[in-house]
């Protein structure tokens, strides 16, 4: 059945096939993990000893998403109503004593609580997976990022039980890569890429998996306005900062109608900058912070 499904899918570019008045139900599990890494130093007998200091925090939550196909339009797109109901309270993952940071943990707990509420969303989805929301979304996804808010944008899309299909025809092992160089006030020395690959998947039901990797790195462009002596326009000393965004997702879709069977998606944003020089060290040490998100989606009977 899998080979038959693949042969059928190769006849034309793959996409969704909607049925009016049908319903899809999913369980969505989300994990938010924050990490801050710095150093502590101790000088003994004119020698400076450096020890890494890592603080971590993690929260988890689950919800049920019900997608109802309200109507199918002449262009094969569908009007969809998605209702989200969270399952249980936010759960905090205990950390070992030396890694515990109450402020970091409470910040994630507040973020998790802001997401854990009932939401009803109305949008249009076309056969390729593009979404167009009818009005503002009730899903709060403020992650406290500085611009560009890449993680928030990614998460808003990643929790949806659908996928954006590539333009190429479905073929096991087919892969494409696109490199790009963003520009604008928010980016400096930026480089990015996106790759997609079709993979085989279990044949009950006949299905295939789409693997997507996205990555972007850049220097903080807000430092571009710093003066030659290293001070910003506000007078504060500018701190050079490098940031990276990385996302990896595998979505398994049914070859019968293109609906999502399951998905495993993750993304992270990392920031690195130099801190004050330490006497006895040849170079100023780095401080880094990282926010990582994982999303698991499973279709329910």
C-alpha positions in Angstrom: 0.0 0.0 0.0 2.9 2.4 0.7 4.4 1.9 -2.8 1.0 2.3 -4.4 0.5 5.5 -2.4 4.0 6.8 -3.4 3.3 6.0 -7.1 0.0 7.9 -6.9 1.5 10.9 -5.1 4.3 11.2 -7.8 1.7 11.8 -10.5 1.3 15.4 -9.4 2.7 17.8 -6.7 1.5 16.7 -3.3 -1.0 18.6 -1.3 -4.0 18.5 1.0 -7.4 17.1 0.0 -10.2 18.4 2.3 -13.6 16.9 3.0 -16.3 19.3 4.2 -17.7 18.7 7.7 -14.9 16.3 8.6 -13.0 16.6 11.8 -9.4 16.0 12.9 -8.3 15.6 16.6 -4.7 15.9 17.9 -2.8 16.0 21.1 0.0 18.6 21.2 2.8 18.5 23.8 5.1 21.5 24.2 8.4 21.8 26.1 10.1 25.1 26.8 13.7 25.0 28.1 15.9 27.9 29.0 19.6 27.8 29.6 22.1 30.5 30.7 25.8 29.7 30.7 28.6 31.8 32.2 31.7 31.3 34.4 32.8 31.8 38.0 36.4 32.5 38.8 38.6 31.9 41.9 42.2 33.2 42.3 44.5 31.1 44.4 48.2 31.9 44.8 48.2 34.2 41.7 46.5 31.5 39.6 42.9 32.1 38.3 40.7 29.1 38.1 37.7 29.2 35.8 34.6 27.1 36.4 31.5 27.0 34.1 28.2 28.0 35.6 25.0 26.7 33.9 21.5 27.5 35.0 18.5 25.7 33.4 14.7 25.7 33.6 12.0 23.7 31.8 8.3 23.7 31.7 5.8 21.4 29.8 2.2 21.6 28.8 -0.3 19.7 26.7 -3.4 20.6 24.8 -6.0 19.0 22.6 -6.6 20.5 19.2 -9.8 19.8 17.2 -9.8 21.0 13.6 -13.2 21.1 11.9 -13.4 21.6 8.1 -16.2 24.2 7.9 -16.3 24.3 4.1 -14.2 23.6 1.0 -13.8 26.4 -1.5 -13.7 26.2 -5.3 -9.8 26.6 -5.3 -9.6 23.4 -3.1 -8.7 25.5 0.0 -10.7 25.0 3.2 -12.2 27.2 5.9 -11.1 25.6 9.2 -12.1 26.2 12.8 -9.5 25.0 15.3 -10.4 24.7 19.0 -7.6 24.3 21.6 -8.3 23.0 25.1 -5.3 22.5 27.4 -4.9 19.3 29.3 -3.9 19.8 33.0 -1.7 22.6 34.4 1.8 23.6 33.3 4.4 21.2 34.7 7.8 22.3 35.9 10.8 20.0 35.4 12.9 19.8 38.5 16.6 20.8 38.1 19.6 19.7 40.2 20.6 22.1 42.9 23.6 23.7 41.2 21.6 24.3 38.0 18.5 25.8 39.6 17.7 29.4 39.0 14.4 30.5 40.6 14.1 33.7 38.4 14.6 31.7 35.2 12.1 29.0 36.3 9.4 31.6 37.4 9.9 33.4 34.0 9.2 30.2 32.1 6.3 29.3 34.4 4.6 32.7 33.7 5.1 32.1 29.9 3.6 28.6 30.1 0.6 29.9 32.1 0.0 32.6 29.5 -0.4 29.9 26.8 -2.6 27.5 28.8 -6.1 28.7 28.0 -8.9 27.8 25.7 -8.5 29.3 22.2 -10.7 29.2 19.1 -9.0 30.1 15.8 -10.6 30.5 12.4 -8.4 30.4 9.3 -8.2 29.3 5.6 -5.7 26.6 4.6 -4.9 25.9 0.9 -3.8 22.6 -0.7 -0.1 23.5 -0.1 -0.6 24.2 3.6 -0.5 28.0 3.5 -2.6 29.5 6.3 -4.5 32.8 6.3 -6.1 33.7 9.6 -9.4 35.5 9.8 -8.6 38.2 12.3 -6.2 38.1 15.3 -5.2 34.8 16.8 -6.1 34.2 20.5 -3.0 32.1 20.9 -0.5 34.1 23.1 3.1 33.4 22.0 5.1 36.2 23.6 8.5 34.6 24.4 10.2 37.8 25.6 12.4 37.9 22.5 14.1 41.0 21.2 13.3 41.6 17.5 13.3 39.7 15.2 10.9 37.4 17.2 11.8 34.2 15.2 11.0 31.7 17.9 7.5 33.1 18.5 6.8 33.1 14.8 8.1 29.6 14.5 6.1 28.3 17.5 2.9 29.9 16.3 3.2 27.8 13.1 4.8 24.7 14.7 1.9 23.9 17.1 -0.6 23.8 14.2 -1.3 20.2 13.0 -0.6 21.0 9.4 2.5 21.3 7.2 3.7 23.5 4.3 4.4 21.3 1.3 7.3 21.9 -1.0 6.7 22.8 -4.6 8.5 19.7 -5.9 6.7 16.4 -6.5 6.7 13.8 -3.7 9.5 11.3 -4.2 11.3 9.3 -1.4 14.7 10.8 -0.9 14.0 14.0 -2.9 15.8 16.9 -1.3 16.2 20.6 -1.9 18.3 23.3 -0.3 17.8 27.1 -0.4 20.4 29.6 0.9 19.5 33.2 1.6 21.0 36.4 3.0 18.5 38.5 5.0 19.0 42.2 5.1 17.5 45.1 7.0 17.9 46.9 10.3 17.6 43.8 12.4 20.3 41.8 10.7 24.1 42.2 10.2 26.4 39.6 8.6 23.4 37.3 8.3 23.4 33.9 6.6 20.6 31.4 6.4 19.4 28.2 4.7 16.4 25.9 4.5 16.4 22.3 3.3 13.6 19.9 2.8 13.6 16.1 2.2 10.9 13.5 1.7 11.5 10.3 3.7 9.7 6.9 3.8 7.3 6.3 6.7 5.2 3.4 8.1 2.7 2.2 5.6 -0.3 1.9 7.9 -1.9 4.2 6.9 0.1 4.9 3.7 2.3 7.9 4.6 5.5 9.8 4.0 7.6 12.1 6.2 8.8 15.6 5.3 12.0 16.6 7.0 12.7 20.4 7.2 15.8 22.1 8.6 16.0 25.9 8.9 19.0 27.9 10.2 20.0 31.5 10.5 22.9 33.3 12.1 23.6 37.0 12.5 25.2 39.7 14.5 23.1 42.0 16.5 22.4 44.9 14.2 21.5 47.3 17.0 25.2 47.7 17.7 25.7 49.2 14.2 24.9 52.6 15.6 27.8 52.4 18.1 30.4 55.1 18.0 34.1 54.3 17.3 34.9 54.2 21.1 32.3 51.4 21.5 29.5 53.4 23.0 26.0 53.3 21.6 23.9 56.4 20.9 22.4 56.2 24.4 25.9 56.4 25.9 26.0 52.8 27.2 28.9 50.7 26.1 27.9 48.5 23.1 28.3 44.8 23.6 28.9 42.8 20.3 26.4 40.0 20.2 26.0 37.0 17.9 22.8 35.1 17.6 21.7 31.8 15.9 18.3 30.3 15.1 17.9 26.6 14.3 14.8 24.6 13.6 14.3 20.9 12.8 11.0 19.2 12.1 9.8 15.8 10.8 6.1 15.7 9.9 4.4 12.5 8.8 1.5 12.9 6.5 -1.1 10.6 5.1 -0.8 9.9 1.4 -4.6 9.5 1.2 -5.4 13.1 1.9 -2.2 14.9 3.1 -3.4 15.3 6.7 -0.9 15.2 9.5 -0.5 11.8 11.2 2.2 12.9 13.7 5.0 15.5 13.9 8.2 16.1 16.0 9.4 19.7 15.8 12.1 21.6 17.7 13.7 25.1 17.5 16.2 27.1 19.5 17.6 30.6 19.7 21.1 31.2 21.1 22.7 34.5 22.0 26.5 34.8 22.8 28.4 37.9 23.8 31.5 38.8 25.7 31.4 39.8 29.3 33.9 41.9 31.4 37.5 40.7 31.1 38.8 38.7 34.0 42.2 39.3 35.4 44.5 36.4 34.7 42.6 35.3 31.6 44.0 36.1 28.1 40.6 36.7 26.6 37.3 38.0 27.8 34.9 35.1 28.6 31.6 34.5 26.8 28.1 34.6 28.2 25.4 32.6 26.4 21.7 32.1 26.7 19.5 29.7 24.9 15.8 29.1 24.6 14.8 25.8 23.1 11.3 24.6 22.3 10.0 21.1 21.3 6.6 20.3 19.9 5.1 16.8 19.5 1.9 16.3 17.7 0.0 13.0 17.6 -3.3 12.4 15.8 -6.0 10.9 17.9 -8.6 8.3 16.7 
